[in-house]
Amino acid sequence: MKFLNIFIALLLFTSFAHAENLVPRNALNGKVSLLTPENFGPMPQDILELKYPSSRRPTEVLSDTTGGVTLAFNHTKNQMTPHQIKEAHASISQMFHNLYPSAQWLRDETITQNGQVFMVLELITPAIDTQIHNIMYGTSVDNRLLLVSFNTTIEQSAHWLPVGNKIMESLTIK
């Protein structure tokens, strides 16, 4: 019985030891708020340049210290009103289905969250030496398309997906 109690205590300790402390944060000059891991910060410039060629670089990118888990904000120049989100979802979804025909799709829908309509695309895509689990939300901010993406490798997904889901569920447009 003593062994069982020690085992349970160790199990609880290791579960909490891997939990990420989420803190409130603003992005895009305060237009977006969400919870992010306390240790996330702006992605270092050298990693940013490797991961995102300049023509496709997001507006802001936060990451863990390795750059392997990212939260990217891309406030595009594409005009889109809140009433166009469902129509835009159909086009963007089709584009991703064409771009990644071998992707494993988990979500492809529009939702209302925190009073705002979002398109949601969740898929696993191939990369050079791994697979990437992507959770993307899109909405209208200042009548332009905003895409917010949480990405982690499949190898890190057991730890990071629950955190990523909490981050994305907290996403609020001000």
VOPAGU-2260 file (C-alpha; in pm, 1 decimal, decimal comma):
REM VOPAGU-2260
SITE   aa  ch    i         X         Y         Z
SITE  MET   A    0       0,0       0,0       0,0
SITE  LYS   A    1     286,9     235,9      81,4
SITE  PHE   A    2     431,6     171,5    -266,2
SITE  LEU   A    3      97,2     262,6    -424,3
SITE  ASN   A    4      82,7     592,8    -232,4
SITE  ILE   A    5     437,4     681,0    -338,9
SITE  PHE   A    6     356,3     590,5    -698,7
SITE  ILE   A    7      44,8     811,5    -700,3
SITE  ALA   A    8     237,6    1100,5    -542,7
SITE  LEU   A    9     511,4    1071,4    -807,7
SITE  LEU   A   10     253,0    1052,2   -1083,8
SITE  LEU   A   11      82,2    1369,4    -961,1
SITE  PHE   A   12     414,3    1549,7    -920,5
SITE  THR   A   13     529,6    1466,8   -1272,6
SITE  SER   A   14     192,1    1571,1   -1415,7
SITE  PHE   A   15     216,3    1912,2   -1251,5
SITE  ALA   A   16     586,4    1945,5   -1327,9
SITE  HIS   A   17     506,6    1945,2   -1700,3
SITE  ALA   A   18     211,9    2184,3   -1680,1
SITE  GLU   A   19     264,3    2518,9   -1846,7
SITE  ASN   A   20     183,1    2832,5   -1651,7
SITE  LEU   A   21     -44,5    3036,6   -1880,4
SITE  VAL   A   22     -48,1    3414,4   -1846,0
SITE  PRO   A   23    -261,3    3681,6   -2017,3
SITE  ARG   A   24     -91,2    3854,0   -2310,0
SITE  ASN   A   25    -186,5    4104,6   -2577,9
SITE  ALA   A   26     -80,8    4086,8   -2941,7
SITE  LEU   A   27    -111,2    4312,2   -3245,3
SITE  ASN   A   28     -85,5    4630,9   -3042,8
SITE  GLY   A   29    -355,7    4519,5   -2800,7
SITE  LYS   A   30    -613,6    4416,3   -3062,3
SITE  VAL   A   31    -590,8    4051,6   -2957,0
SITE  SER   A   32    -570,3    3898,9   -2611,0
SITE  LEU   A   33    -506,0    3539,1   -2513,8
SITE  LEU   A   34    -330,0    3316,3   -2265,3
SITE  THR   A   35      22,6    3203,0   -2349,3
SITE  PRO   A   36     285,9    3003,0   -2165,4
SITE  GLU   A   37     483,7    3224,6   -1932,9
SITE  ASN   A   38     810,5    3119,2   -2097,5
SITE  PHE   A   39     695,2    3206,0   -2452,0
SITE  GLY   A   40     857,9    3512,6   -2600,2
SITE  PRO   A   41     924,1    3668,2   -2938,2
SITE  MET   A   42    1090,4    3413,8   -3165,3
SITE  PRO   A   43    1463,3    3488,3   -3203,0
SITE  GLN   A   44    1536,3    3660,1   -3535,2
SITE  ASP   A   45    1770,4    3387,6   -3665,8
SITE  ILE   A   46    1507,0    3115,5   -3610,9
SITE  LEU   A   47    1233,8    3342,3   -3750,3
SITE  GLU   A   48    1427,3    3392,2   -4074,1
SITE  LEU   A   49    1483,0    3016,5   -4111,9
SITE  LYS   A   50    1124,8    2911,2   -4039,3
SITE  TYR   A   51     945,7    3189,5   -4226,4
SITE  PRO   A   52    1082,5    3321,5   -4556,9
SITE  SER   A   53    1034,5    3699,2   -4573,9
SITE  SER   A   54     747,4    3679,3   -4822,9
SITE  ARG   A   55     545,5    3461,8   -4582,5
SITE  ARG   A   56     661,1    3595,5   -4246,1
SITE  PRO   A   57     379,6    3647,0   -3992,4
SITE  THR   A   58     322,4    3982,0   -3823,1
SITE  GLU   A   59     426,1    3842,9   -3480,9
SITE  VAL   A   60     560,5    3504,9   -3366,3
SITE  LEU   A   61     593,4    3381,3   -3009,0
SITE  SER   A   62     770,6    3056,0   -2929,6
SITE  ASP   A   63     928,5    2838,7   -2667,5
SITE  THR   A   64    1305,5    2873,6   -2625,6
SITE  THR   A   65    1376,5    2614,9   -2898,2
SITE  GLY   A   66    1147,7    2767,2   -3161,0
SITE  GLY   A   67     989,8    2422,9   -3199,5
SITE  VAL   A   68     651,9    2525,3   -3057,6
SITE  THR   A   69     511,1    2844,0   -3205,7
SITE  LEU   A   70     220,1    3081,9   -3187,1
SITE  ALA   A   71     205,1    3301,5   -3497,2
SITE  PHE   A   72     -14,7    3602,3   -3573,5
SITE  ASN   A   73     -53,1    3707,0   -3935,5
SITE  HIS   A   74    -267,3    4016,2   -3983,1
SITE  THR   A   75    -286,7    3998,5   -4361,0
SITE  LYS   A   76    -360,8    4274,0   -4608,9
SITE  ASN   A   77    -659,1    4070,0   -4735,0
SITE  GLN   A   78    -982,4    4262,0   -4682,5
SITE  MET   A   79   -1242,7    4062,9   -4490,1
SITE  THR   A   80   -1541,4    4179,2   -4289,2
SITE  PRO   A   81   -1685,5    3973,0   -4004,2
SITE  HIS   A   82   -1975,5    3877,5   -4234,2
SITE  GLN   A   83   -1732,6    3721,4   -4484,8
SITE  ILE   A   84   -1566,7    3473,6   -4246,5
SITE  LYS   A   85   -1776,7    3172,8   -4349,0
SITE  GLU   A   86   -1718,8    3243,2   -4718,0
SITE  ALA   A   87   -1346,2    3295,6   -4658,0
SITE  HIS   A   88   -1336,3    2971,2   -4459,2
SITE  ALA   A   89   -1457,1    2774,0   -4762,0
SITE  SER   A   90   -1184,4    2925,4   -4984,0
SITE  ILE   A   91    -902,3    2891,9   -4731,4
SITE  SER   A   92   -1005,8    2537,5   -4641,7
SITE  GLN   A   93   -1000,4    2436,7   -5009,4
SITE  MET   A   94    -658,9    2599,5   -5051,4
SITE  PHE   A   95    -516,5    2399,7   -4756,9
SITE  HIS   A   96    -675,7    2076,2   -4881,4
SITE  ASN   A   97    -504,9    2134,4   -5218,8
SITE  LEU   A   98    -175,3    2244,7   -5063,5
SITE  TYR   A   99    -156,8    1945,4   -4825,2
SITE  PRO   A  100    -338,9    1654,0   -4992,4
SITE  SER   A  101    -180,5    1404,8   -4750,2
SITE  ALA   A  102    -276,2    1604,3   -4438,3
SITE  GLN   A  103    -475,8    1442,0   -4162,7
SITE  TRP   A  104    -770,4    1672,8   -4091,9
SITE  LEU   A  105    -907,7    1702,1   -3738,2
SITE  ARG   A  106   -1122,9    2017,3   -3758,9
SITE  ASP   A  107   -1250,6    2227,7   -4046,1
SITE  GLU   A  108   -1533,5    2453,7   -3930,5
SITE  THR   A  109   -1651,2    2794,5   -3818,7
SITE  ILE   A  110   -1726,9    2862,6   -3452,6
SITE  THR   A  111   -1833,4    3148,8   -3229,5
SITE  GLN   A  112   -1593,0    3202,5   -2941,3
SITE  ASN   A  113   -1574,0    3491,2   -2696,0
SITE  GLY   A  114   -1833,4    3677,9   -2904,0
SITE  GLN   A  115   -1638,3    3649,5   -3231,5
SITE  VAL   A  116   -1679,9    3421,3   -3535,3
SITE  PHE   A  117   -1365,3    3223,6   -3622,2
SITE  MET   A  118   -1278,5    2976,8   -3893,7
SITE  VAL   A  119   -1090,3    2681,3   -3744,1
SITE  LEU   A  120    -854,7    2451,3   -3933,4
SITE  GLU   A  121    -674,1    2178,6   -3741,1
SITE  LEU   A  122    -454,3    1942,7   -3935,7
SITE  ILE   A  123    -135,8    1741,1   -3926,6
SITE  THR   A  124      98,5    1819,6   -4214,3
SITE  PRO   A  125     424,6    1664,6   -4331,4
SITE  ALA   A  126     754,7    1843,2   -4275,4
SITE  ILE   A  127    1107,6    1747,3   -4378,6
SITE  ASP   A  128    1181,9    1513,8   -4088,4
SITE  THR   A  129     860,5    1508,7   -3883,0
SITE  GLN   A  130     493,9    1599,2   -3889,5
SITE  ILE   A  131     347,4    1926,3   -3762,4
SITE  HIS   A  132      20,7    1956,7   -3571,5
SITE  ASN   A  133    -137,4    2290,2   -3670,9
SITE  ILE   A  134    -430,6    2465,3   -3505,9
SITE  MET   A  135    -532,2    2774,6   -3705,3
SITE  TYR   A  136    -800,2    3028,7   -3624,1
SITE  GLY   A  137    -900,0    3302,7   -3866,2
SITE  THR   A  138   -1120,9    3606,2   -3814,2
SITE  SER   A  139   -1165,7    3970,0   -3909,7
SITE  VAL   A  140    -971,0    4242,7   -3729,6
SITE  ASP   A  141    -999,2    4596,7   -3864,9
SITE  ASN   A  142   -1177,1    4445,3   -4168,2
SITE  ARG   A  143    -866,4    4240,9   -4256,2
SITE  LEU   A  144    -802,6    3869,3   -4222,5
SITE  LEU   A  145    -617,1    3769,0   -3907,9
SITE  LEU   A  146    -474,7    3416,5   -3890,6
SITE  VAL   A  147    -350,4    3284,4   -3557,3
SITE  SER   A  148    -162,2    2953,0   -3568,4
SITE  PHE   A  149     -39,7    2723,7   -3294,1
SITE  ASN   A  150     212,9    2464,9   -3416,5
SITE  THR   A  151     397,1    2178,6   -3252,0
SITE  THR   A  152     573,4    1870,0   -3377,7
SITE  ILE   A  153     398,8    1536,0   -3339,7
SITE  GLU   A  154     679,1    1428,3   -3105,3
SITE  GLN   A  155     595,5    1714,4   -2868,1
SITE  SER   A  156     218,8    1702,7   -2913,2
SITE  ALA   A  157     136,2    1489,7   -2606,1
SITE  HIS   A  158     265,6    1774,9   -2391,0
SITE  TRP   A  159     183,5    2077,2   -2606,1
SITE  LEU   A  160    -157,9    2005,6   -2762,9
SITE  PRO   A  161    -355,7    2051,9   -2439,7
SITE  VAL   A  162    -168,8    2381,3   -2391,2
SITE  GLY   A  163    -229,6    2483,2   -2752,3
SITE  ASN   A  164    -600,4    2415,8   -2719,3
SITE  LYS   A  165    -618,6    2632,1   -2405,2
SITE  ILE   A  166    -431,7    2911,0   -2584,0
SITE  MET   A  167    -662,6    2903,9   -2884,4
SITE  GLU   A  168    -977,3    2877,9   -2670,3
SITE  SER   A  169    -869,9    3194,8   -2487,1
SITE  LEU   A  170    -827,5    3394,8   -2809,6
SITE  THR   A  171   -1030,1    3716,9   -2784,8
SITE  ILE   A  172   -1057,4    4007,9   -3026,6
SITE  LYS   A  173   -1089,1    4349,4   -2859,3
